[in-house]
Amino acid sequence: MKLDGKIALVTGGSRGIGKAAVQALAREGAKVAFVYHSSAEAAEQIVKELAEQNCEAIAIQADVADKAAADAVVNQVIEKWEKIDILVNNAGIIRDGLLATMSSEDWQAVIDTNLTSVFNFCQAVTRPMMSKRYGRIINMSSVAAHFGNSGQSNYAASKGGIIGFTRCLATELAKRGITVNAVAPGFIETDMTVDVRNAAGDQIKKHIPARRLGLPDDIANAVLFFASNESSYVTGQTLAVDGGLTLGGI
């Protein structure tokens, strides 16, 4: 397995893309800790299912927007497994609405959960990774960072911020053997995007050259690449996994 002996930490790991990433990393031999916010039952089910496959995983409840909570999670993982090799910042929420009527609470919630959490966890793992002179950081952006979707100013701002953050941190950490990359999913079949998919119906697929929606496993496969030694000379990049959506062709 590609990730034998590696320790991974995934935020937002109890459902959707995060769940797929947890499962993929574990199947490749990594020991995986993942953070969930409120889905305790779902989180424990993942741990149980992975244990049945002889994979080791733990679930940790935390508010990813809370810096102290992020520090505590990282310390807990290091105390248990002595290091963190891979960080996947996946936690995210959507609070869509036109800017004219968007509440400051909806703006701040999205920025804090989607973007500030990335700062929180990256800062928490930076020193431990630097001491080992090894690390793989994967941040979950979105193709929404490139499109002007009406009603998504907060979401697009958070995901665009992740891309800029990723490039800067990659520059800072490259000489320490740590890579920092981002994945930008397109339309993926998850619980979080169900309202958007229902509203648009089959019209979405007409704008995707691959003529299908993505699956969480499509994103997890990109995460696996960035988490592996095969990507050791790739850093500061954003990989769109979108079926060709950002090509602009139909």
C-alpha positions as CSV (number, residue, x, y, z in Angstrom):
1,M,0.0,0.0,0.0
2,K,1.2,3.5,-0.9
3,L,0.6,5.0,2.5
4,D,1.8,2.4,5.0
5,G,3.2,4.0,8.1
6,K,1.6,7.4,7.4
7,I,-0.7,9.3,9.7
8,A,-3.5,11.3,8.2
9,L,-5.9,13.9,9.6
10,V,-9.0,14.9,7.6
11,T,-11.5,17.6,8.6
12,G,-15.1,17.2,7.7
13,G,-14.6,13.5,7.4
14,S,-18.0,12.1,8.4
15,R,-19.8,12.5,5.0
16,G,-19.4,13.2,1.3
17,I,-16.0,14.0,0.0
18,G,-14.4,13.9,3.4
19,K,-15.8,10.4,4.1
20,A,-14.5,9.2,0.7
21,A,-11.0,10.7,1.5
22,V,-10.9,9.0,4.9
23,Q,-11.8,5.6,3.4
24,A,-9.3,6.0,0.5
25,L,-6.4,7.0,2.8
26,A,-7.2,4.2,5.2
27,R,-7.4,1.6,2.4
28,E,-4.0,2.7,1.2
29,G,-2.5,1.9,4.6
30,A,-2.6,5.2,6.5
31,K,-3.9,5.5,10.1
32,V,-6.6,8.2,9.8
33,A,-8.0,10.6,12.3
34,F,-11.0,12.6,11.1
35,V,-12.9,15.6,12.5
36,Y,-16.7,15.8,12.5
37,H,-18.9,18.6,13.9
38,S,-22.2,17.0,14.8
39,S,-22.6,13.6,13.0
40,A,-21.4,11.4,15.8
41,E,-23.4,8.3,14.7
42,A,-22.1,8.6,11.1
43,A,-18.6,9.1,12.3
44,E,-18.6,6.1,14.6
45,Q,-20.0,4.0,11.8
46,I,-17.1,4.9,9.5
47,V,-14.6,3.9,12.3
48,K,-16.5,0.6,12.7
49,E,-16.5,-0.2,9.0
50,L,-12.8,0.6,8.6
51,A,-12.0,-1.6,11.6
52,E,-13.8,-4.5,9.9
53,Q,-11.4,-3.9,7.0
54,N,-8.4,-4.0,9.3
55,C,-7.9,-0.3,8.9
56,E,-7.3,2.0,11.9
57,A,-9.2,5.3,12.3
58,I,-10.5,7.5,15.0
59,A,-13.2,10.2,15.0
60,I,-12.8,13.5,16.9
61,Q,-15.6,16.0,17.5
62,A,-14.5,19.6,17.1
63,D,-15.5,23.0,15.7
64,V,-12.9,23.5,13.0
65,A,-13.4,27.3,13.1
66,D,-12.1,27.3,16.7
67,K,-8.3,27.7,16.8
68,A,-8.0,26.2,20.2
69,A,-10.0,23.2,19.1
70,A,-7.8,22.7,16.0
71,D,-4.7,22.8,18.2
72,A,-6.2,20.3,20.6
73,V,-7.1,17.9,17.7
74,V,-3.6,18.0,16.3
75,N,-2.1,17.4,19.7
76,Q,-4.4,14.5,20.3
77,V,-3.4,12.8,17.1
78,I,0.3,13.4,17.7
79,E,0.0,12.0,21.3
80,K,-1.7,8.9,19.9
81,W,0.5,8.3,16.8
82,E,3.5,10.6,17.3
83,K,3.2,12.5,14.1
84,I,1.0,13.8,11.3
85,D,2.1,13.2,7.7
86,I,-1.0,14.2,5.8
87,L,-3.5,16.9,6.4
88,V,-6.7,17.2,4.3
89,N,-8.6,20.4,5.0
90,N,-12.1,19.4,3.7
91,A,-14.6,20.9,6.2
92,G,-17.0,23.2,4.5
93,I,-20.5,24.6,4.5
94,I,-22.8,26.5,2.1
95,R,-25.0,29.5,3.1
96,D,-26.1,30.8,-0.3
97,G,-27.9,34.0,-0.7
98,L,-27.8,37.3,-2.7
99,L,-25.4,39.8,-1.2
100,A,-28.1,42.4,-0.8
101,T,-29.9,40.2,1.7
102,M,-27.1,38.1,3.1
103,S,-26.7,38.2,6.8
104,S,-23.4,39.0,8.4
105,E,-23.8,35.7,10.3
106,D,-24.0,33.7,7.0
107,W,-21.0,35.5,5.6
108,Q,-18.9,34.9,8.7
109,A,-20.0,31.3,9.2
110,V,-18.9,30.3,5.7
111,I,-15.6,32.2,5.9
112,D,-14.8,30.8,9.3
113,T,-15.7,27.2,8.5
114,N,-14.3,27.0,5.0
115,L,-11.3,29.3,5.1
116,T,-10.3,30.1,8.7
117,S,-10.3,26.4,9.5
118,V,-7.6,25.9,6.9
119,F,-5.4,28.4,8.6
120,N,-6.2,26.8,12.0
121,F,-5.2,23.3,11.0
122,C,-2.3,24.3,8.7
123,Q,-0.7,26.4,11.4
124,A,-1.2,23.6,14.0
125,V,0.6,20.9,11.8
126,T,3.3,23.2,10.4
127,R,5.8,22.8,13.2
128,P,5.4,19.1,13.7
129,M,5.8,18.5,9.9
130,M,8.8,20.8,9.8
131,S,10.5,18.9,12.5
132,K,10.0,15.7,10.5
133,R,10.9,17.5,7.3
134,Y,8.0,15.8,5.6
135,G,4.4,16.6,5.0
136,R,1.5,16.6,2.6
137,I,-1.2,19.3,3.0
138,I,-4.3,19.1,0.7
139,N,-6.8,21.9,0.9
140,M,-10.3,21.6,-0.6
141,S,-11.2,24.5,-2.8
142,S,-13.9,24.5,-5.5
143,V,-14.5,25.5,-9.1
144,A,-16.8,28.1,-7.5
145,A,-13.6,30.1,-7.0
146,H,-13.4,30.6,-10.8
147,F,-17.1,31.2,-11.6
148,G,-19.3,34.1,-10.7
149,N,-22.2,32.1,-9.3
150,S,-25.1,34.3,-8.2
151,G,-25.7,33.9,-4.5
152,Q,-22.4,32.5,-3.6
153,S,-20.2,35.5,-2.8
154,N,-19.3,34.1,0.6
155,Y,-18.6,30.6,-0.6
156,A,-16.6,31.7,-3.7
157,A,-14.6,34.1,-1.5
158,S,-13.7,31.3,0.9
159,K,-12.7,28.9,-1.8
160,G,-10.8,31.5,-3.7
161,G,-9.0,32.4,-0.5
162,I,-7.9,28.8,-0.1
163,I,-6.2,28.9,-3.5
164,G,-4.2,32.0,-2.6
165,F,-3.4,30.6,0.8
166,T,-2.2,27.3,-0.7
167,R,0.2,29.0,-3.0
168,C,1.7,31.1,-0.3
169,L,2.1,28.3,2.2
170,A,3.6,26.0,-0.5
171,T,6.3,28.6,-1.0
172,E,7.0,28.8,2.7
173,L,7.2,25.1,3.3
174,A,8.8,23.6,0.1
175,K,12.3,23.6,1.4
176,R,11.2,21.6,4.5
177,G,10.0,18.7,2.4
178,I,6.3,19.7,2.8
179,T,4.0,20.1,-0.2
180,V,0.8,22.1,-0.2
181,N,-1.8,21.6,-2.9
182,A,-5.5,22.2,-3.5
183,V,-8.2,20.2,-5.1
184,A,-11.1,22.1,-6.8
185,P,-14.1,19.8,-7.2
186,G,-16.8,20.6,-9.7
187,F,-20.4,19.4,-9.3
188,I,-20.1,16.4,-7.0
189,E,-23.0,14.2,-5.8
190,T,-22.9,14.9,-2.1
191,D,-25.5,15.9,0.6
192,M,-24.2,19.4,0.6
193,T,-24.8,20.0,-3.0
194,V,-28.2,18.4,-3.3
195,D,-30.2,21.6,-3.3
196,V,-28.1,23.0,-6.1
197,R,-28.5,19.8,-8.1
198,N,-32.2,19.7,-7.6
199,A,-32.7,23.3,-8.7
200,A,-30.7,22.9,-11.9
201,G,-31.7,19.3,-12.8
202,D,-30.2,17.8,-15.8
203,Q,-29.1,21.2,-17.1
204,I,-25.9,20.9,-15.1
205,K,-24.7,18.0,-17.1
206,K,-25.1,19.9,-20.3
207,H,-22.3,22.2,-19.2
208,I,-19.9,19.4,-18.2
209,P,-18.0,17.9,-21.1
210,A,-17.9,14.5,-19.4
211,R,-21.7,14.7,-19.3
212,R,-21.9,13.4,-15.7
213,L,-21.7,14.6,-12.1
214,G,-18.6,13.7,-10.2
215,L,-18.6,11.2,-7.3
216,P,-16.8,11.6,-3.9
217,D,-14.4,8.9,-5.0
218,D,-13.3,11.0,-7.9
219,I,-12.1,13.7,-5.5
220,A,-10.6,11.1,-3.1
221,N,-8.4,9.8,-5.9
222,A,-7.0,13.3,-6.4
223,V,-6.4,13.5,-2.6
224,L,-4.5,10.2,-2.7
225,F,-2.2,11.5,-5.4
226,F,-1.3,14.6,-3.5
227,A,-0.9,12.6,-0.3
228,S,1.5,10.1,-1.9
229,N,5.3,10.2,-2.6
230,E,4.4,10.3,-6.3
231,S,3.5,13.9,-5.9
232,S,6.7,15.0,-4.1
233,Y,7.7,17.4,-6.8
234,V,4.2,19.0,-7.1
235,T,3.4,21.9,-4.8
236,G,1.3,25.1,-4.8
237,Q,-1.0,23.7,-7.4
238,T,-4.8,23.6,-7.7
239,L,-6.2,20.5,-9.5
240,A,-9.7,20.9,-10.9
241,V,-11.6,17.6,-10.7
242,D,-14.7,18.7,-12.6
243,G,-15.3,16.6,-15.7
244,G,-14.0,19.4,-17.8
245,L,-16.4,22.1,-16.5
246,T,-13.8,24.8,-16.2
247,L,-12.7,24.3,-19.8
248,G,-15.7,26.3,-20.8
249,G,-16.6,24.0,-23.6
250,I,-19.8,22.0,-24.1
